[in-house]
Amino acid sequence: MSQSRTIIFGRRSTAQLLFALGMSLIVVFSLVPAVGILAVSFTDIRSLPFLPVSFVGLENYATFFSSAQLGYNLNALRNTLVFAVSVTLLQNVLALFIAVLLNQRLRGRNFARAVVFLPTILGVTIIGLVFSLIFNPSGGPAASVWGWFGASSAFFGDPALAMPLVIGISVWSGLGVAVVIYLAGLQAIPPELYEVASIDGASSWQRLRYVTTPLLAPSITANTLLSLIGALQSYQLIYVLTGPINPATQVLSLAIFTQGFGGAQGGTALSQGYAAAISMVQFVIVMIVSLATLVYLRRKETAL
């Protein structure tokens, strides 16, 4: 009896130690930087060395909502929401469709799964370079296809096409992870449920609607939140494809980067304090949107 208690307490102590270590890493690498960014947002710190740093209170936040910056920031916020919602919806619909196909007993499905996941392991720079060459308006394959119809386009330089192209490329680049999550959920569904549904005369669409979708609800919630939060914070691919100051694809994350590290609109002087203030505004927006989405999806899970 005492030996079993020793084993149990020993395992519990190990688990507590690992938990404490994990929490320490989270505090050091997540919480401390977050608090630091909040503190920086109340200062006028800049990238130039040897300049004194002063506490400016809410001045950076007032600048963000000022009339001089409001139009630019509202455009960035609108683009951010359009980008995030579009990527989330398209990516999840396509990923679910592909996962259902790849879950069938088809020849070559393992190769197809590898091909679908391939964009995930490519770097943002590689993806940006490939698609910049494809959509090169002065001789890329897309320009040649456009020319067959007697038309031409600047593609990423076209305000009407830049955002749809970036959305499509973002969906393609992040599709692999979503497909893997859906495949894991599909493989956890007992095949007997589909057999019973088929015996009852359910069509393929009815099996998808009344069997697959309810049982995939946790996977749908996870994928939706991952896609939404990732898209709300994404800027790297946009930066590589369209540059830092394209109004058609300007998003809040890109505004933070350009304001803090270079390329800000109109040659504005760098200000890490102002960039930190924008990042805190973005944090609040991401938190509100994510929590609202989570509550809605959890209620839908319960209803299903």
N, C-alpha and C positions, 0 to 999 in steps of 0.2 A: 504493500500500500504506500509506504513512504517513498519507494523507488518510483512508482507511477506519479506521485505528487511532484517529485523532483523533476521528472521529465516534463510534466505539464508546465510547471513554473519556469523551467529552463527554456522551453519553447516560447512561453509568454514573454519572458525577459528578452529573448532574441527579437521577437516581433515588435516589442516596445522600442527596443534600440533602433531597429530598422526604421520604424515609424518616426522616431525622433530625428534620425539622420535625414530622412526625406523631408520632414518639415523644416529642418534647419537649412537645407538646400533651397527650398521654396522661399523661405524668409530672406536668405542672403541674395539670391539671384532674381527674385521677383518682387517681394514686398519692399525691400530696401531701395532698389532702383525706382520703384513707383513713387515712394515717398520723396525720394530725391528729386524726381521730375516735378512733383507738385511744388516742392520748395523752390526749384529753379524758375517755375512759372511766375513767381512773385518777384523776380529780379530782372535786371537789365543786362545780364551776362551776354557777352558777345565773343566771337571767335578770335578777335584781335588780342594779342598778349599784352600783359602789363596794364590793362585798363581796369580801373576800380569797378567793383561790382556793388550795386546799390539795391536796396529793397524798394520796389516801386508799387507794392500792393496789387491792386486789381487793374493797373494800367494796361498790361498786356491783354487782358480779357476785354477791356474797354476798346482797345485798338481792334480786336477781332470783330467786335460788333459795331464799330464806327462806320459812318457813311462812306469813308474812303475805302474801306476794305469789305464792306458788306456785300456788294455786288459780286466781287471775286469769290468770297467765301460761300455765298449762297449757291453760286454756280458749281463750286467744288462739292458742296453738300448734295446738291441735286444729282450731279454726276456719280457721286459715291453711292447714293441710294439706287439709282438706275442700274449701275454696274453690279452692285451686290444682289439685288433682287433678280436681275436677269440671269446672272451666273448661277445663282442658287437654284432657280426653277429649271433652267435648261440642263444644268449638270445632273440634277437628281432625276429628271424624267429620262434623259438619255442613259444614265447609269443604270437605272432600274430596268429599262428595256434591254440593254446589253447584258445585264446580269441574268435576266430571265432566259435569254437566248443561250448564254454560255453555261447555264446550269443544265441544259439538255444534254443528252448523250449523243454528241455530234463528233464526227471525225475531225481531228485537228483542233479541238476546243482548247487544249493546253497551250498550243501555239498562239491561238487567238487571244487567250488571256494574257500571255506575255506581251503581245503586240499592243493590247489595250493599256497595259500597265507601263509600257515603255516611256511615254512622255513624262511620267512622274519622276523618273530617275535622271531626266535631262535637266541641266541647269537653266536658270532663267536667261542667262546670256546666250546660251546655245539656241534656245527656243526663239529668242528675239532676233538673233542673227539669221536663222533659217527663214523665218517669216518675213524679215526685212528684205531678204533676197527674193523670196517668192513674190512679194508685193512691191518690188522695186518698180516705180512708174516709168523708168527709162530703159527697161529691157527684161524685167522679170517675167516668169511664166504667167502670172495673173494679168499683166499688161498685155501679153500676147493674146490671151483668151479674150480680154476686153476688146482688143483690136479686131477680132473676127466679126464683132457686131458693129464695127465702125465707131467705137466709143473709146474714150480714154479717161483715166482717173488718176488723182494723186494718192489714192488709197489712204494711208495714214495721215496725209496732209489734207484730206478732204473732210471738212467738219461733219458732213452727213454720213460718212463711212467709217471714220476713225473709231468711234465708240463701238459700233457693231462688230468691227473686225477684232478689236481688243477683247470684247466679250466672247466671241467665238473661239479665239485662241486660248483664253483663260479657261473656258469650259473644256477644251481639248486637253490642255496641260494638266488639269486636275481630275480628269475623268477616272483615272486608274484607281485611286484610293477609294472613291465612291463605289466603283464596281466591286472591289474586293470586299467592302463592308456589306454590300447587298448580297454578294455571293455567300458570305459567311452566314447571313441571316436565312437565305434560301435553303442552304444545306442543313440547317437546323430544323426545318419544317418536316415532320414525318410524312413520308410518301403515302402512307395509308389514308391521309386526309384527302389527297387528290384522287385516290382510287374510289373512295366513298362518294366524293363529289361527282365523279364520272359516272358511277353506277346510278346516281340520282338524276343523271341527265344534264348536268351543268356543262355549259360551253366553256371554251378556253377563256373568254372574257369574264364569265361568271366565276370561274375558279380563281382568276387573278384578282377580281374585285372582292370576293367573299371569303377566300381562303388565304391567298398570298399576302394581300395588303394588310389585313388585320394582324397577322402574325409577324409581318415585317415592320410594324409600327415603331418598335425601338430603334431599328436600323434607320428608318426614315428620319426619326427625330435626331439621331446622332449625325447623320449625313447632312441634314438641313442646317443644323447648328454649326458644324465644321465648315460647310461651304459659306454660310452667311458671315460668320465671324472672320474667316479668312479673306473673303472678298471685301468686307468693310475696312480691313486693315491693309489691303494689297496696294502696292504701288510699283514694285520692281519691274514687272513685265510692262506696265504702262510707260514707265520711264525709259526702258530700252526701246520700245516700239515707236513711241510718239514724242519723246523728249520731255523736258521738265515744264515747259510753259505753253503747251497746246491747250487752249481753252476748251476744246471739245472733249478732252479726256482728263482734265484736271480733277483730281480727287483730293480729299482731305489729307490722306497719308502722304501723297506726293507734295502737297503744300507744306507739310511738316518737314519733309526731307529737304526740299529746295530752300525753305526758310532757314533751316539749321545748318545745311552743308553746302549750299550753292545753287545758283540757277533760279533764284526767286524772280518773280515777275517785275519787269521794269528796272532790273538791277538793284532792287532793294538791298540795303546792307544786311548782312547776316546777323541774326539775333537768336541765340539759343533760348533765351528767356521767352520770346514770343513764340518760338516753335514749341516749347514745352507747354505754353498756354493752349495752343491749338491741339496738342496731343491730349490734354486733359478734357477739352471739349469733345474730341473724338471718343475718348474713353467713356464719357457719359452717354454719348449717342449709341455706341456699341453695346454698352450695358443695358440700356433701355430696350433697344431693339432685340437683343438676345434674350432677355428675360421675358419680354412679351411673346416672342416666338416660342420659347420653352413652355410657358404656361399654356399657350394655345395648343401646341402639339401634345402636351400631356393630357389635356382635356379630350383631344381627339382620340388618343390612345385608349382612354377610359370608355369613350363612346363606342369605339370599335369592339 
